[in-house]
Amino acid sequence: MNKIITIGFTGKRRCYLNTTRDEAIARYIQSEALFQADFDAMLTSGYADVKEIEFVDEFGAYEVYEI
């Protein structure tokens, strides 16, 4: 079983494969140069979200690209 965690908002999401939710959030905050409070505010306001999907070896995607 694999797990992908996506963080961000429509049109700009970062994806983390087979990591914990906490690790993914920490890496997202670092990569986006945010403070924890800013990230928390983004989640609370509904501007961004964290999604977790478990899958065996395939999943659906609207668009995938390399950063």
C-alpha positions as a Markdown table, in Angstrom:
| # | Residue | x | y | z |
|---|---|---|---|---|
| 1 | Met | 0.0 | 0.0 | 0.0 |
| 2 | Asn | 1.2 | 3.5 | -0.9 |
| 3 | Lys | 0.1 | 6.8 | 0.4 |
| 4 | Ile | 0.3 | 10.2 | -1.2 |
| 5 | Ile | -0.3 | 13.4 | 0.7 |
| 6 | Thr | -1.1 | 16.5 | -1.2 |
| 7 | Ile | -0.9 | 20.0 | 0.3 |
| 8 | Gly | -1.9 | 23.3 | -1.1 |
| 9 | Phe | -4.7 | 24.8 | -3.1 |
| 10 | Thr | -6.3 | 24.2 | -6.5 |
| 11 | Gly | -3.7 | 24.8 | -9.2 |
| 12 | Lys | -0.6 | 24.6 | -6.9 |
| 13 | Arg | -0.2 | 21.5 | -4.8 |
| 14 | Arg | 2.9 | 19.7 | -3.5 |
| 15 | Cys | 2.7 | 15.9 | -3.2 |
| 16 | Tyr | 4.6 | 13.7 | -0.8 |
| 17 | Leu | 4.8 | 9.9 | -1.4 |
| 18 | Asn | 5.0 | 7.4 | 1.5 |
| 19 | Thr | 5.7 | 9.9 | 4.2 |
| 20 | Thr | 3.9 | 10.8 | 7.4 |
| 21 | Arg | 1.4 | 13.7 | 7.5 |
| 22 | Asp | 3.6 | 15.6 | 9.9 |
| 23 | Glu | 6.7 | 15.2 | 7.8 |
| 24 | Ala | 4.8 | 16.3 | 4.7 |
| 25 | Ile | 3.5 | 19.4 | 6.4 |
| 26 | Ala | 7.0 | 20.3 | 7.7 |
| 27 | Arg | 8.5 | 19.9 | 4.3 |
| 28 | Tyr | 5.7 | 22.0 | 2.7 |
| 29 | Ile | 6.1 | 24.8 | 5.2 |
| 30 | Gln | 9.9 | 24.8 | 4.6 |
| 31 | Ser | 9.5 | 24.7 | 0.8 |
| 32 | Glu | 7.0 | 27.5 | 0.7 |
| 33 | Ala | 9.0 | 29.6 | 3.3 |
| 34 | Leu | 6.0 | 29.8 | 5.6 |
| 35 | Phe | 5.7 | 30.1 | 9.4 |
| 36 | Gln | 3.6 | 27.4 | 11.1 |
| 37 | Ala | 1.0 | 30.1 | 12.1 |
| 38 | Asp | 0.6 | 31.1 | 8.4 |
| 39 | Phe | 0.1 | 27.5 | 7.4 |
| 40 | Asp | -2.5 | 27.0 | 10.1 |
| 41 | Ala | -4.3 | 30.2 | 9.0 |
| 42 | Met | -4.4 | 28.9 | 5.4 |
| 43 | Leu | -6.0 | 25.6 | 6.6 |
| 44 | Thr | -8.5 | 27.4 | 8.9 |
| 45 | Ser | -9.6 | 29.8 | 6.2 |
| 46 | Gly | -10.0 | 27.0 | 3.7 |
| 47 | Tyr | -7.5 | 28.6 | 1.4 |
| 48 | Ala | -5.4 | 25.4 | 1.4 |
| 49 | Asp | -5.9 | 21.8 | 2.5 |
| 50 | Val | -4.2 | 18.5 | 3.2 |
| 51 | Lys | -5.4 | 15.4 | 1.5 |
| 52 | Glu | -4.3 | 11.8 | 2.0 |
| 53 | Ile | -4.9 | 9.1 | -0.5 |
| 54 | Glu | -3.9 | 5.4 | -0.1 |
| 55 | Phe | -3.5 | 3.3 | -3.2 |
| 56 | Val | -1.8 | 0.1 | -4.4 |
| 57 | Asp | -0.1 | 1.0 | -7.6 |
| 58 | Glu | -2.3 | 3.5 | -9.4 |
| 59 | Phe | -4.5 | 6.6 | -8.7 |
| 60 | Gly | -6.4 | 9.2 | -10.7 |
| 61 | Ala | -4.9 | 12.6 | -11.3 |
| 62 | Tyr | -6.2 | 15.7 | -13.1 |
| 63 | Glu | -2.6 | 16.9 | -13.9 |
| 64 | Val | 0.9 | 15.8 | -12.8 |
| 65 | Tyr | 4.1 | 17.8 | -13.5 |
| 66 | Glu | 7.6 | 18.1 | -12.1 |
| 67 | Ile | 8.5 | 21.1 | -10.0 |
